């Protein structure tokens, strides 16, 4: 579990450089990201970023995803927790540009132990740039 401490109520910030990424890179060419960079997914369906979120007990939480979308159209993603899709084609609307970050929030159910949270691109445009997730 990458050294994270288990807490009764899951909480924490999980940044881009802590994600497992498939078909994407950790980039720094836009400002405002929270640590060493952000996830820039390839413009292809199926590219994803995945984080491991620990929880001491099964619980519900809010998950905030900080993202940037400098295009003129929404970039949808499927969101899954522990392999179960909890949101299909969730739209991430445009931000003013690639240097402007927004936050999208959704409820999640977590099991006790390690939880896998994955954001997967669903279109040929890929997903938005991903800075971090916050579980609260």
C-alpha positions as CSV (number, residue, x, y, z in Angstrom):
1,X,0.0,0.0,0.0
2,X,2.9,2.3,-0.6
3,X,3.4,3.2,3.0
4,X,0.1,5.0,3.6
5,X,-1.3,4.8,7.1
6,X,-4.8,3.4,7.5
7,X,-7.3,5.7,9.1
8,X,-10.8,5.0,10.3
9,X,-12.4,7.5,8.0
10,X,-10.5,7.5,4.7
11,X,-8.9,10.8,3.9
12,X,-5.9,12.1,2.1
13,X,-4.4,13.7,-0.9
14,X,-3.1,11.5,-3.7
15,X,-1.1,13.4,-6.3
16,X,-0.3,12.6,-10.0
17,X,3.2,11.3,-9.3
18,X,1.6,8.7,-7.0
19,X,-0.7,7.3,-9.7
20,X,-0.2,4.3,-11.9
21,X,-0.6,5.5,-15.4
22,X,-1.4,3.6,-18.6
23,X,-0.8,5.4,-21.9
24,X,0.1,8.8,-20.4
25,X,2.9,10.8,-19.0
26,X,3.7,12.9,-15.9
27,X,4.1,16.4,-17.4
28,X,5.1,19.8,-16.1
29,X,4.4,22.1,-19.0
30,X,1.3,23.8,-17.5
31,X,1.3,25.8,-14.3
32,X,-0.7,25.4,-11.2
33,X,-0.2,21.6,-10.6
34,X,0.2,20.7,-6.9
35,X,3.6,18.9,-6.8
36,X,6.0,17.5,-9.4
37,X,3.6,17.3,-12.3
38,X,0.2,16.2,-13.6
39,X,-1.0,13.2,-15.5
40,X,-1.4,13.9,-19.2
41,X,-3.3,10.9,-20.7
42,X,-2.9,9.9,-24.4
43,X,-5.7,11.0,-26.6
44,X,-7.1,7.5,-26.9
45,X,-9.9,5.5,-25.3
46,X,-8.7,3.3,-22.4
47,X,-5.8,5.5,-21.2
48,X,-6.1,5.8,-17.4
49,X,-4.7,6.9,-14.1
50,X,-5.2,4.8,-11.0
51,X,-4.5,5.5,-7.3
52,X,-4.5,3.2,-4.3
53,X,-6.6,4.6,-1.5
54,X,-6.4,2.9,1.9
55,X,-9.3,2.6,4.4
56,X,-9.3,1.0,7.9
57,X,-12.9,0.1,7.6
58,X,-15.6,0.0,4.9
59,X,-17.1,3.4,4.5
60,X,-18.5,6.0,2.1
61,X,-16.4,9.1,1.2
62,X,-16.3,12.0,-1.2
63,X,-13.7,12.0,-3.8
64,X,-12.5,15.2,-5.4
65,X,-10.6,15.1,-8.7
66,X,-8.6,18.2,-9.6
67,X,-8.3,18.5,-13.4
68,X,-7.7,20.9,-16.3
69,X,-9.3,20.8,-19.7
70,X,-8.1,23.5,-22.1
71,X,-10.3,22.3,-24.9
72,X,-13.8,23.6,-26.0
73,X,-15.6,20.3,-25.2
74,X,-16.0,18.1,-22.1
75,X,-13.7,15.1,-21.8
76,X,-15.6,12.1,-20.4
77,X,-14.1,9.4,-18.3
78,X,-15.3,6.2,-16.6
79,X,-14.6,6.0,-12.9
80,X,-14.2,2.7,-11.1
81,X,-13.5,1.7,-7.6
82,X,-12.1,-1.8,-7.0
83,X,-13.0,-2.8,-10.6
84,X,-16.6,-1.7,-10.4
85,X,-17.6,1.2,-12.6
86,X,-19.3,3.8,-10.4
87,X,-19.7,6.5,-13.1
88,X,-19.9,6.0,-16.8
89,X,-18.8,8.8,-19.2
90,X,-18.6,11.3,-16.4
91,X,-18.0,14.7,-18.2
92,X,-15.2,16.9,-17.2
93,X,-16.1,20.3,-18.6
94,X,-13.7,22.8,-20.1
95,X,-11.7,25.0,-17.9
96,X,-10.4,28.4,-19.2
97,X,-7.2,26.8,-20.4
98,X,-4.7,24.1,-19.5
99,X,-3.3,26.2,-16.7
100,X,-6.7,26.6,-15.0
101,X,-7.7,23.8,-12.6
102,X,-11.2,22.8,-11.5
103,X,-12.5,20.2,-9.1
104,X,-15.1,17.5,-9.7
105,X,-16.6,15.6,-6.7
106,X,-18.4,12.3,-6.5
107,X,-19.4,9.9,-3.7
108,X,-17.5,6.6,-3.4
109,X,-17.9,3.4,-1.3
110,X,-14.6,2.0,0.0
111,X,-13.8,-1.4,1.5
112,X,-11.5,-2.0,4.4
113,X,-7.9,-2.2,3.2
114,X,-6.5,-1.1,-0.2
115,X,-8.9,0.4,-2.7
116,X,-8.1,1.0,-6.4
117,X,-9.6,4.1,-7.9
118,X,-9.3,4.4,-11.7
119,X,-10.2,7.2,-14.1
120,X,-10.3,5.9,-17.7
121,X,-10.6,7.9,-20.9
122,X,-13.7,7.0,-23.0
123,X,-13.1,8.9,-26.3
124,X,-10.4,9.5,-28.8
125,X,-9.8,12.9,-27.2
126,X,-8.5,11.2,-24.0
127,X,-9.2,12.6,-20.5
128,X,-8.5,15.9,-19.0
129,X,-5.1,16.5,-17.3
130,X,-5.2,15.1,-13.8
131,X,-3.5,16.8,-10.8
132,X,-4.6,14.9,-7.7
133,X,-7.5,13.2,-6.0
134,X,-8.6,14.1,-2.5
135,X,-10.6,11.6,-0.4
136,X,-12.6,13.1,2.5
